Amino acid sequence: MDQEHKIDVKQALSVFDKITRKGVKEEDGWHYRGLTASTDFDGYTVFISSPKVQLTIFFHNKYTVDYANAAELEEFVNLLEKIDRS
């Protein structure tokens, strides 16, 4: 199974919103509970990253995920779920 199918884009965008509302704004983006959220210059592409995983969501909810191994991705997905529920 392709690990990237684990990403729920709607949930990730909800978490992005929560990070930008509740997080601390710094030069590289908003920081909240171990995640960093930022956008490109026009706001159409959003980035959510942990120290080990980077999720990029493009226009029309297409996305890419950069990670080294399945355990890191699983940890990232679990953190998205935890923040979404809080």
Buried (B, 14 or more C-beta within 10 A) or exposed (E): EEBEEBBBBEBBBBBBEBBBEEBEEEEEBBBBBEBBBBBEEEEEBBBBBBEBBBBBBEEEEEBEBEBEEEEBBBBBBEBBEEBBEE
